[in-house]
């Protein structure tokens, strides 16, 4: 019998969590929940929506697991808050690790992790709680990803990198080996990080500017 799962969230990420848990896990999603002030509809993905204040009485922790499907809003602090709130209610917290990810580490993956397809996680990597790895990342050997961090797609993290709590790393960023990224850092899309990043630092790659030559003047296109 599949384990019953309640998902916190009503966004695209919650819809994706429903898809992945339903298609590629042993969980059966039975309901969604959000704070009472954000309940605007009675159903989502064909399942009931319950206010978080009532969820324990309707879907008790003794029979249900919980997953918080939120983004990196406010440097992951909202997802962190709801994850800790669900734990305080006594829920076991589910993680999703895609069977299409290559996971070579023997270290355990933390709670409320969302690890999608085509991630390569090399040996001796440690992944904390409440970590999101979107699709297609390379996590190099002996690296550590600490709690409440969100890593977007096609990020290259070289070996021995230590990434702090509540960080965000954008699409196509590259981090060299054996550096430390402090807590609550933002590494922007396409950034190249060659040294340690101080806590609460923001590192942004150069955006491509529009050429002065219009596309109609290009030949062969």
Buried (B, 14 or more C-beta within 10 A) or exposed (E): EEBBBBBBBBBEBBBBBBEBBBEBBEBBBBBBBBEEEEBEEEEBBEBBBBBBEEBBEBBEBEEBBBBBBBBBEEBBEBBBBBBBBBBEEEBBBBBBBBEEBEBEBEEEBBBBBBBBBBBBBBEBBBBBBBBBBBBBBBBBBBBBBBBBBBBBBBBBBBBBBBBBBBBBBBBBBBBBEBBBBBBBBBBBBBBBBEEEBEBBBEBEBEEEEEEEEEEEEEEEE
